[in-house]
Amino acid sequence: MTSHAYLAAEPAVATAADSAVLSNAWLLIALPLAGAAILLLGGRRTDKWGPWLATALPVAAFAWALLALFDLLGRGADARSVAVPVYQWFAVGDFSAGVDLLVDPLSISFVLLITFVGSLIHIYSLGYMSEDPGKRRFFAYLNLFVAAMLVLVLADNFVLLFLGWEGVGLASYLLIGFWQYKPTAATAAKKAFLINRVGDIGLLVAIMIMFTALGAVSFSDVFAAVPGAGDGVLLAVGLLLLLGACGKSAQLPLQAWLLDAMEGPTPVSALIHAATMVTAGVYLIVRAGPVFEAAPVAQTVVTVVGAATMIAGGIIASAKDDIKKSLAGSTMSQIGMMVLAAGLGPVGYVAAIAHLVTHGFFKAGLFLGAGSVMHAMNDGVDMRRYGALRKAMPVTFATFGLGYLAIIGFPLLSGWWTKESIISAAFGVGGTRGLVLGTAVIVGAALTAFYMSRMVFMTFFGEKRWEEGVHPHESPVSMTAPMVVLAIGSVALGAFMTLGDRFANFLAPSIGAHPHHFDVAHAFTAPYGIAALAVMAGGVALAWVVYLRRPVARTAPKANLVTAFAREELYGNQINEGLLMRPGQVLTKVLLVVEDKIIDGAVNGLGTGVRDSSRGLGRAQTGFARTYALTMLLGAVIVAATLAVRF
């Protein structure tokens, strides 16, 4: 099978007779969307039972997704791409766009992740937000986000995907700024919204180019037209799609919003910034694989952006004392690793998506664990004021610890399988490119081991550095139960997906070519496997020496040139201000001058002239008949004199 040959064909159309589950796949979106509508329109009447309804609906959507998965598994590989027409959205001349859904192995993998992890986060929020007076609105926004994310991944065309893309942006703005009375939260929400708009413009322009140059916006039609498209068109579309992915997935140079977004409630960080929204860019790159495969330069840029973000995120995470911001830097780094894998082409698609799925489990668990710690520490986020929490919070410590072992790539835990798959795929490219990219992933793995060990040691080990009046305690069951489930996934999911190439074989119809096979034994004996284990051990050891063997200062040491660079997030905010904000402010001031002095001046000047001339003429209208008669006489005399002179 050639790369993406299957996606270039029209998918089968689901009917009620063929499959009641798939023909009603729109329910996956309708269920959480209905929850958002009921809670927002029902008002205070839904305060008591609204959060419970909002939690039940994503659970119902997950159950429906399971039924859809079983339906796909019961089909042959060539019949696992099913189109579900819902209705025609709009039509203009020869162009039309429908609300058509695509249920295939790639989309259903995301649907299962979104609904399952989303359901757990809803359950966690029942405890975390129990005392918040605005919890009904919070749960409505959570439902809205889940619905928008499902539109994004189930869309059968780029126009509908863009609708979900914008819906996700709106919901994330509402959730990040949920505590809008906090100036930092309101500012963070606006920052995330505006930076994402930059990436969204790239995606929108890419869709416009697809329509004008390729004559299509549906996935199958666009991919079928790729072989006949010009190199310049494909390069432009690929780079613009990447720009969109950088915005949603917080990749360089549009990464600056992610750490500030931690001002939102912790469940928001777990849902949006660990398992769903930030993975949208990876989904877009893999889904649009035929475009990138036909534009090698764009594909190379994808790997460069992913590698750079992976290293940058790891450096930032290593310097942050705020537990949520350190996890946000980690998310940047891990998503960068996925983007790098997606840029490898078919050999890396499965590794990218597999790491995305396992990351959704252990990173969501880590964020929820961080929220549990904050809950016990009077909402404190400074790890330098933590320490010795493992005995006071045994369940949180155990679940957080398993997520920690998974993300650093401890052998045979979920993260090890998928991270090793990416390293294997990168080195498998061969040549200088494979060596550089593979080495970059190993460096990223070393940084992961260091900053995550630093986090665990500062939070759960060492001496007590608690603020006065803080009495740590374990969180309620509604919070710890989802953490336990996510921890189980952190342990076992990677092996289940990788052994026997289960996940690879399942995704094959969606990604075209069969992916690179992952050899378990080879991962322990190959040089890259040994190097990955060595750097993991080295990162843990370094963190032990710096943050456990020595006492941790309650106040961060004075920054030197290197640490200042990391603490300031590699000066990403300053760079964005210098390149985008300041020039934009200058341009705005210039445009205001042009508008006020030239455009408005011309319009106002014309109006002033008419007004003044009217006033002058008005003075001539005295209302006296003798004045008018005298004026007429003078006019007649002037006319007569003129005629006399001429004749």
C-alpha positions in Angstrom: 0.0 0.0 0.0 1.4 3.4 -0.9 1.4 6.2 1.5 -2.1 7.4 2.3 -3.5 5.6 -0.7 -6.5 4.6 1.3 -7.3 8.1 2.4 -7.4 9.3 -1.2 -10.4 7.1 -1.8 -13.9 8.0 -0.8 -14.8 6.5 2.6 -17.9 4.3 2.9 -21.1 6.0 3.9 -22.7 4.7 7.1 -26.5 4.1 7.1 -28.8 3.0 9.8 -29.2 -0.4 8.2 -25.4 -0.8 7.9 -24.6 0.4 11.5 -26.9 2.2 13.9 -23.9 3.2 16.0 -21.8 4.8 13.3 -24.8 6.4 11.5 -25.6 8.2 14.7 -22.0 9.2 15.5 -23.2 12.8 15.7 -24.4 11.8 19.2 -20.7 11.9 20.3 -20.8 15.6 19.8 -24.4 16.3 20.6 -24.2 14.8 24.2 -21.6 17.2 25.7 -23.0 20.0 23.6 -26.4 19.5 25.0 -24.9 19.6 28.5 -23.3 23.0 27.8 -26.6 24.3 26.4 -28.7 23.1 29.4 -26.3 24.5 32.0 -25.8 27.8 30.3 -29.4 28.4 29.3 -30.9 26.8 32.5 -29.2 29.3 34.7 -29.2 29.0 38.5 -32.0 26.4 38.4 -29.4 23.9 37.3 -26.9 24.7 40.1 -27.5 21.6 42.2 -27.7 18.9 39.5 -26.1 20.6 36.6 -22.5 19.5 37.3 -23.6 15.9 37.7 -25.4 16.0 34.4 -22.4 17.6 32.8 -20.2 14.7 34.1 -22.6 12.0 33.0 -22.8 13.2 29.4 -19.1 12.8 28.5 -19.3 9.3 30.1 -22.2 8.5 27.8 -20.2 9.8 24.9 -17.3 7.6 25.9 -19.7 4.6 26.0 -20.9 5.4 22.5 -17.3 5.8 21.3 -16.5 2.3 22.7 -19.5 0.9 20.6 -18.0 2.7 17.5 -14.6 1.2 18.2 -16.1 -2.3 18.4 -17.9 -1.7 15.1 -14.7 -0.7 13.4 -12.8 -3.6 14.8 -15.5 -5.9 13.3 -14.8 -4.6 9.9 -12.0 -5.4 7.5 -9.1 -3.0 7.3 -10.3 -1.5 4.0 -13.8 -0.8 5.5 -12.7 1.1 8.6 -13.1 4.6 7.1 -16.7 5.5 7.4 -18.3 8.8 6.4 -21.4 10.0 8.4 -23.3 12.8 6.6 -25.3 14.9 9.0 -26.5 17.8 7.0 -25.3 20.3 4.4 -23.8 23.2 6.1 -23.7 25.7 3.2 -23.4 25.9 -0.5 -22.2 28.7 -2.7 -22.1 28.1 -6.5 -20.1 24.9 -7.1 -18.7 25.0 -3.6 -20.4 23.3 -0.6 -19.3 22.2 2.8 -21.2 19.7 4.9 -21.4 18.7 8.5 -20.0 15.3 7.6 -18.1 13.2 10.1 -15.3 10.7 9.5 -15.1 7.8 11.8 -11.8 5.9 11.2 -9.1 4.5 13.4 -7.3 7.8 13.7 -10.4 9.8 14.7 -11.8 7.2 17.0 -8.5 7.0 18.9 -8.7 10.7 19.6 -12.4 10.4 20.5 -11.7 7.7 23.0 -8.9 9.7 24.6 -11.0 12.9 24.7 -14.1 11.3 26.2 -12.4 9.0 28.6 -9.8 11.4 30.1 -12.4 14.2 29.8 -14.9 12.1 31.9 -12.2 11.5 34.6 -11.4 15.2 34.7 -15.1 16.0 35.1 -15.3 13.5 38.0 -12.2 15.1 39.6 -13.7 18.5 39.2 -16.8 17.5 41.3 -14.5 17.5 44.3 -12.0 20.2 43.2 -14.6 22.8 42.3 -17.2 21.8 45.0 -16.9 25.1 46.9 -16.7 27.3 43.9 -19.8 29.5 43.4 -19.4 29.4 39.6 -19.1 25.6 39.3 -22.2 25.3 37.1 -20.7 27.6 34.5 -17.3 25.8 34.8 -18.9 22.5 34.0 -20.8 24.0 31.1 -17.5 25.3 29.7 -15.9 21.9 30.1 -18.8 20.3 28.2 -18.4 22.9 25.5 -14.7 22.3 25.2 -15.2 18.5 24.8 -17.9 19.0 22.2 -15.7 21.4 20.2 -12.7 19.0 20.4 -14.9 16.2 19.1 -16.0 18.3 16.2 -12.3 18.9 15.4 -11.2 15.3 15.3 -14.4 13.9 13.7 -14.6 16.4 10.9 -14.6 15.0 7.4 -13.3 18.2 5.8 -11.0 21.1 6.7 -13.9 23.7 6.9 -15.7 21.7 9.7 -12.3 21.0 11.3 -11.8 24.8 11.4 -15.1 25.2 13.1 -14.1 22.8 15.9 -10.6 24.4 15.9 -12.2 27.8 16.7 -14.7 26.3 19.2 -11.7 24.9 21.1 -10.1 28.3 21.1 -13.2 29.9 22.5 -13.8 27.3 25.2 -10.1 27.4 26.3 -10.4 31.2 26.6 -13.4 30.8 28.8 -11.8 28.1 31.0 -8.4 29.8 31.3 -10.0 33.0 32.4 -12.7 31.3 34.5 -11.5 33.2 37.6 -11.8 36.5 35.7 -11.6 38.5 38.9 -7.9 37.6 39.0 -6.1 40.0 36.7 -3.5 37.3 35.9 -6.2 34.9 34.8 -7.9 37.4 32.6 -4.6 38.5 31.0 -3.6 34.8 30.5 -6.9 34.1 28.7 -6.5 37.0 26.4 -2.9 36.1 25.7 -3.8 32.5 24.8 -6.7 33.7 22.6 -4.6 36.2 20.7 -1.6 34.1 20.1 -3.8 31.2 18.9 -5.4 33.6 16.5 -2.0 34.0 14.7 -1.9 30.2 14.2 -5.6 30.1 13.2 -5.0 32.6 10.4 -2.4 30.2 9.0 -4.9 27.3 9.0 -7.6 29.5 7.5 -5.3 30.7 4.7 -4.2 27.1 4.0 -7.9 26.2 3.6 -8.4 29.0 1.2 -5.4 27.9 -0.9 -6.7 24.3 -0.9 -10.1 25.6 -2.3 -8.6 27.8 -5.0 -5.6 25.6 -6.1 -6.9 22.1 -5.4 -10.7 22.8 -5.8 -11.6 20.9 -2.6 -11.8 21.0 1.1 -12.8 17.5 2.1 -9.9 15.2 3.2 -10.3 12.6 0.5 -10.6 15.2 -2.4 -7.7 17.2 -1.2 -5.4 14.2 -0.8 -6.5 12.9 -4.2 -5.6 16.3 -5.7 -2.1 16.4 -4.1 -0.2 14.5 -6.8 -1.3 17.1 -9.4 -0.6 20.2 -7.3 2.4 22.4 -7.8 5.4 22.2 -5.4 4.9 25.9 -4.3 1.3 25.3 -3.5 2.0 22.3 -1.4 4.9 24.0 0.4 2.7 27.0 1.2 -0.2 24.8 2.5 2.2 22.7 4.5 3.9 25.6 6.2 0.5 27.3 6.9 -0.9 24.1 8.4 2.2 23.9 10.6 1.6 27.5 11.7 -1.9 26.5 12.8 -0.5 23.5 14.6 2.1 25.7 16.4 -0.6 27.9 17.8 -2.8 25.1 19.3 0.1 22.9 20.4 2.3 25.7 21.8 5.2 25.1 19.6 7.9 27.6 18.7 7.4 30.5 18.0 3.8 30.5 19.3 4.5 28.8 22.7 4.4 31.8 25.0 0.7 31.4 26.0 0.9 27.9 27.5 2.7 28.6 30.8 0.5 31.7 31.6 -2.5 29.5 30.9 -1.8 27.7 34.1 -3.7 30.5 35.9 -6.9 28.6 35.1 -8.3 25.9 37.5 -6.1 22.8 37.6 -8.7 20.5 35.9 -8.5 22.9 32.9 -4.7 22.4 32.8 -5.2 18.6 32.8 -7.9 18.6 30.1 -6.7 21.3 27.8 -2.9 21.4 28.3 -2.2 17.8 28.8 -4.6 15.5 27.0 -6.6 17.3 24.3 -6.2 20.9 23.0 -2.4 20.9 22.8 -2.6 17.6 20.8 -4.7 19.1 18.1 -1.6 20.2 16.2 -0.2 16.7 16.1 -3.6 15.4 14.9 -3.6 18.0 12.1 -0.1 17.2 10.9 -0.8 13.4 10.9 -4.3 13.8 9.3 -2.8 16.1 6.6 0.1 13.7 6.1 -0.2 13.4 2.3 0.4 17.2 2.0 3.6 17.1 4.1 4.9 13.9 2.4 4.5 15.7 -1.0 6.3 18.8 0.4 9.7 17.6 1.9 10.8 21.1 2.9 7.7 21.6 5.0 8.1 18.2 6.5 11.7 19.0 7.5 10.5 22.3 9.0 8.0 20.2 11.1 10.9 18.1 12.6 13.0 21.2 13.2 10.2 23.0 15.1 9.4 19.8 17.1 13.0 19.3 18.0 13.6 22.9 19.0 10.4 23.0 21.1 11.2 19.7 22.8 14.6 21.1 24.0 13.2 24.5 24.9 10.3 23.1 26.9 12.6 20.8 28.8 14.9 23.7 29.7 12.0 25.9 30.9 10.5 23.0 32.9 13.9 22.5 34.7 13.9 26.1 36.0 10.3 26.7 37.1 9.4 26.5 40.8 5.7 26.7 40.1 4.6 23.1 39.9 1.9 23.7 37.2 4.2 25.9 35.1 6.9 23.2 35.3 4.4 20.7 34.1 3.4 23.1 31.3 7.0 23.3 30.1 7.0 19.5 30.2 3.9 19.5 28.0 5.7 21.8 25.5 8.6 19.4 25.4 6.5 16.2 25.0 4.3 17.7 22.3 7.5 18.8 20.5 8.6 15.2 20.6 5.3 14.1 19.0 5.6 16.8 16.3 9.1 15.7 15.6 7.8 12.1 15.1 4.9 13.3 12.9 7.4 15.1 10.8 9.2 11.8 10.0 6.3 10.8 7.8 4.6 7.3 7.8 7.6 5.8 9.8 6.8 8.2 12.7 3.0 8.6 12.6 2.1 5.7 14.9 4.9 6.6 17.3 3.6 10.1 17.5 0.0 9.2 18.1 0.9 6.4 20.5 3.0 8.8 22.6 0.1 11.3 22.4 -2.3 8.7 23.9 0.0 7.5 26.7 1.0 11.1 27.4 -2.7 12.0 27.8 -2.9 9.5 30.6 0.3 10.2 32.6 0.4 13.9 32.1 -3.3 14.3 33.0 -2.6 12.3 36.1 0.4 14.5 36.9 -1.7 17.6 36.6 -4.4 16.2 38.7 -1.8 15.1 41.2 -0.5 18.7 41.2 -4.0 19.9 41.9 -4.3 17.5 44.8 -1.1 18.8 46.3 -2.3 22.4 45.8 -5.6 21.5 47.4 -3.7 20.2 50.5 -1.3 23.2 50.5 -3.9 26.0 50.6 -3.5 26.5 46.8 0.2 27.1 47.0 2.1 26.3 43.8 5.7 27.0 44.9 7.6 23.6 45.1 10.1 25.3 47.4 7.4 25.5 50.0 6.5 21.8 49.7 8.6 18.8 50.8 7.9 15.6 52.7 4.4 15.1 51.4 4.6 11.4 50.6 3.4 10.3 54.1 0.7 13.0 54.4 -0.7 12.2 50.9 0.0 8.5 50.1 -2.5 8.1 47.3 -1.4 11.3 45.6 2.3 10.3 46.0 1.7 6.8 44.6 -0.3 7.9 41.5 2.0 10.9 40.9 5.0 8.6 41.2 3.7 6.2 38.6 3.0 9.0 36.2 6.6 10.3 36.9 8.1 6.9 36.1 6.1 6.7 32.9 7.1 10.1 31.6 10.8 9.7 32.2 10.7 6.4 30.3 11.3 3.9 33.1 11.5 0.5 31.3 8.3 -1.3 30.5 6.0 1.6 31.7 3.8 3.3 29.2 6.1 6.2 28.4 9.0 3.9 27.8 7.3 2.0 25.0 6.1 5.1 23.1 9.3 7.2 23.7 11.5 4.4 22.6 9.3 4.0 19.5 10.0 7.6 18.6 13.7 7.2 19.2 13.7 4.1 17.1 11.8 5.8 14.3 14.1 8.9 14.3 17.3 6.8 14.1 15.5 4.6 11.5 15.4 7.5 9.1 19.1 7.0 8.6 21.9 9.3 7.6 22.7 12.6 9.2 19.1 13.6 9.5 18.3 10.5 11.5 21.4 10.9 13.7 20.6 14.5 14.5 16.9 13.9 15.2 17.5 10.7 17.2 20.1 12.5 19.3 17.7 15.4 19.9 15.1 13.0 21.3 17.6 11.5 23.6 18.6 14.9 24.9 14.9 15.6 25.4 14.6 12.4 27.4 17.5 13.4 29.6 15.9 16.8 30.3 12.6 15.0 31.1 14.3 12.7 33.7 16.0 15.7 35.3 13.0 18.1 35.6 10.5 15.4 36.6 12.9 14.0 39.3 13.4 17.6 40.5 9.6 18.0 40.9 9.1 14.7 42.7 12.1 15.3 45.1 11.1 18.9 45.9 7.4 17.9 46.5 7.4 14.6 48.2 10.8 14.1 49.7 13.3 16.1 51.8 12.4 18.3 54.8 9.1 20.1 55.4 9.2 23.6 54.0 5.5 24.3 54.5 4.0 27.7 55.1 2.7 28.4 58.6 -0.9 27.2 59.0 -0.7 24.6 56.3 -1.8 21.1 57.3 -1.5 18.7 54.3 -4.1 16.0 53.9 -5.2 13.5 51.3 -7.8 14.7 48.8 -11.3 13.3 48.7 -12.2 10.1 46.7 -13.8 12.1 43.9 -10.3 13.5 43.2 -8.1 10.5 44.0 -10.2 7.9 42.1 -9.5 9.5 38.6 -5.9 9.8 39.5 -5.7 6.0 40.3 -7.3 5.2 36.9 -4.9 7.4 35.1 -2.0 5.8 37.0 -3.1 2.4 35.8 -3.0 3.6 32.2 0.4 5.1 32.9 1.7 1.6 33.8 0.0 -0.7 31.3 -1.3 1.2 28.3 2.0 1.5 26.4 2.7 -2.3 26.4 -0.9 -3.1 25.4 -0.6 -0.8 22.4 2.9 -1.7 21.3 3.2 -5.5 21.8 2.2 -7.3 18.6 2.0 -3.9 16.8 -1.7 -3.7 17.9 -2.0 0.0 17.6 0.1 0.2 14.5 -2.1 -2.4 12.7 -5.2 -0.6 13.9 -4.0 2.8 12.6 -2.6 1.5 9.3 -5.8 2.2 7.3 -5.7 5.8 8.4 -2.0 6.5 7.9 -1.4 4.6 4.6 2.0 2.8 4.7 2.7 0.3 7.5 4.8 1.9 10.2 8.2 1.0 11.5 8.1 -2.1 13.7 9.2 -1.7 17.3 11.5 -4.5 18.5 11.4 -4.7 22.3 14.6 -6.7 22.7 16.4 -4.4 20.3 15.4 -1.4 22.4 17.5 -2.8 25.3 20.5 -3.8 23.2 20.7 -1.1 20.5 23.0 1.9 21.1 20.2 4.3 21.1 18.2 2.2 23.7 21.2 2.0 26.0 21.8 5.7 25.6 18.2 6.5 26.5 18.4 4.4 29.7 21.8 6.0 30.6 20.6 9.6 30.2 17.4 8.7 32.2 19.6 7.4 35.0 21.9 10.4 34.7 19.0 12.9 34.9 17.6 11.3 38.0 21.0 11.2 39.6 21.7 14.9 38.9 18.3 15.9 40.3 19.1 13.7 43.4 22.4 15.5 44.0 21.0 19.0 43.5 17.5 18.7 45.1 17.6 15.8 47.5 21.1 15.3 48.8 21.3 19.0 49.6 18.7 21.0 51.4 16.3 22.9 49.1 16.3 26.7 49.7 12.9 28.2 50.5 13.8 31.1 48.1 15.2 30.5 44.7 18.9 31.4 44.4 19.8 34.5 42.6 19.7 33.8 38.8 22.9 33.7 36.8 23.0 34.2 33.0 22.0 30.6 32.3 19.2 30.2 34.9 17.8 33.6 34.1 17.5 32.5 30.4 15.5 29.5 31.6 13.4 31.2 34.2 12.4 33.9 31.7 11.1 31.1 29.4 14.0 31.7 26.9 12.7 35.3 26.7 9.8 34.1 24.5 7.6 36.9 25.8 10.2 39.5 25.1 10.8 38.2 21.6 7.1 38.2 20.8 6.7 41.7 22.2 9.7 42.9 20.1 8.7 41.2 16.9 4.9 41.3 17.1 3.4 43.5 19.8 5.7 46.6 19.6 5.6 46.8 15.8 1.8 46.3 16.0 1.5 49.1 18.5 3.5 51.4 16.2 1.4 50.4 13.2 -1.8 51.0 15.1 -0.6 54.5 16.1 0.3 55.3 12.4 -3.1 54.0 11.3 -4.8 56.2 13.9 -3.0 59.2 12.6 -3.9 58.4 9.0 -7.5 57.9 10.1 -7.8 61.0 12.3 -5.8 63.4 10.2 -6.3 62.3 6.6 -9.5 60.2 6.3 -11.5 61.8 9.1 -9.9 65.1 8.2 -11.2 65.0 4.6 -14.6 63.8 5.7 -14.9 66.3 8.5 -13.5 69.1 6.3 -16.1 68.5 3.6 -18.8 68.6 6.3 -17.4 71.8 7.8 -17.3 73.5 4.4 -20.9 72.6 3.7 -21.9 73.9 7.2 -20.0 77.2 6.8 -21.4 77.9 3.4 -24.9 77.1 4.6 -24.5 79.6 7.4 -23.2 82.2 5.0 -26.2 81.7 2.7 -28.4 81.7 5.7 -27.4 85.2 6.6 -28.5 86.4 3.1 -32.0 85.2 3.9 -33.2 88.2 5.9 -37.0 87.8 5.4 -37.5 91.5 4.3 -39.2 91.9 0.9 -37.5 95.3 0.2 -34.1 93.6 0.6 -35.1 90.9 -1.9 -36.4 93.5 -4.3 -33.3 95.6 -4.1 -31.2 92.4 -4.7 -33.3 91.7 -7.8 -32.9 95.2 -9.0 -29.1 95.1 -8.6 -29.0 91.8 -10.5 -31.1 93.2 -13.3 -28.8 96.2 -13.6 -25.7 93.9 -13.7 -27.3 91.8 -16.4 -28.3 94.9 -18.5 -24.8 96.4 -18.1 -23.2 93.1 -19.2 -25.5 92.9 -22.3 -24.8 96.6 -23.2 -21.0 96.0 -23.0 -21.2 92.9 -25.2 -23.5 94.3 -27.9 
